[in-house]
Amino acid sequence: MKEEQVREVTENVIQTLLKKNADYGGASFDLGLNGNMVHLWDKIKRYRTMVENKNKGIEPNFESIEDTLKDILGYSIIGLLILNDENLPK
């Protein structure tokens, strides 16, 4: 693993996350950490199913494993932002 590779992947995730946030209007933040946990849980379950299917030679109908992993990173970033916001003095 090289720093350049990590930066390329994370920059791509950042750009996708910002675009999706613009499309969804920040809806991922509305339900706090509990909502974020549900989003992550759904994506992780999807990732598991996709990997199991790939091992059986079954291709996904819609989003790819790569897309799913990027979404997991995106939701993790959103979770950190929610957590940081909750920890700010009110």
MODELLER restraints for C-alpha pairs under 7 A, 6 or more apart:
rsr = mdl.restraints
at = mdl.atoms
rsr.add(forms.Gaussian(group=physical.xy_distance, feature=features.Distance(at['CA:13:A'], at['CA:70:A']), mean=5.93, stdev=0.5))
rsr.add(forms.Gaussian(group=physical.xy_distance, feature=features.Distance(at['CA:13:A'], at['CA:74:A']), mean=6.46, stdev=0.5))
rsr.add(forms.Gaussian(group=physical.xy_distance, feature=features.Distance(at['CA:17:A'], at['CA:74:A']), mean=5.87, stdev=0.5))
rsr.add(forms.Gaussian(group=physical.xy_distance, feature=features.Distance(at['CA:28:A'], at['CA:36:A']), mean=6.79, stdev=0.5))
rsr.add(forms.Gaussian(group=physical.xy_distance, feature=features.Distance(at['CA:29:A'], at['CA:82:A']), mean=6.81, stdev=0.5))
rsr.add(forms.Gaussian(group=physical.xy_distance, feature=features.Distance(at['CA:32:A'], at['CA:82:A']), mean=6.29, stdev=0.5))
rsr.add(forms.Gaussian(group=physical.xy_distance, feature=features.Distance(at['CA:33:A'], at['CA:79:A']), mean=6.24, stdev=0.5))
rsr.add(forms.Gaussian(group=physical.xy_distance, feature=features.Distance(at['CA:33:A'], at['CA:82:A']), mean=6.56, stdev=0.5))
rsr.add(forms.Gaussian(group=physical.xy_distance, feature=features.Distance(at['CA:36:A'], at['CA:75:A']), mean=6.67, stdev=0.5))
rsr.add(forms.Gaussian(group=physical.xy_distance, feature=features.Distance(at['CA:36:A'], at['CA:79:A']), mean=6.01, stdev=0.5))
rsr.add(forms.Gaussian(group=physical.xy_distance, feature=features.Distance(at['CA:40:A'], at['CA:72:A']), mean=6.12, stdev=0.5))
rsr.add(forms.Gaussian(group=physical.xy_distance, feature=features.Distance(at['CA:40:A'], at['CA:75:A']), mean=6.21, stdev=0.5))
rsr.add(forms.Gaussian(group=physical.xy_distance, feature=features.Distance(at['CA:43:A'], at['CA:68:A']), mean=6.43, stdev=0.5))
rsr.add(forms.Gaussian(group=physical.xy_distance, feature=features.Distance(at['CA:43:A'], at['CA:72:A']), mean=6.24, stdev=0.5))
rsr.add(forms.Gaussian(group=physical.xy_distance, feature=features.Distance(at['CA:47:A'], at['CA:65:A']), mean=6.56, stdev=0.5))
rsr.add(forms.Gaussian(group=physical.xy_distance, feature=features.Distance(at['CA:47:A'], at['CA:68:A']), mean=6.35, stdev=0.5))
rsr.add(forms.Gaussian(group=physical.xy_distance, feature=features.Distance(at['CA:50:A'], at['CA:60:A']), mean=6.86, stdev=0.5))
rsr.add(forms.Gaussian(group=physical.xy_distance, feature=features.Distance(at['CA:50:A'], at['CA:65:A']), mean=6.58, stdev=0.5))
rsr.add(forms.Gaussian(group=physical.xy_distance, feature=features.Distance(at['CA:53:A'], at['CA:59:A']), mean=6.92, stdev=0.5))
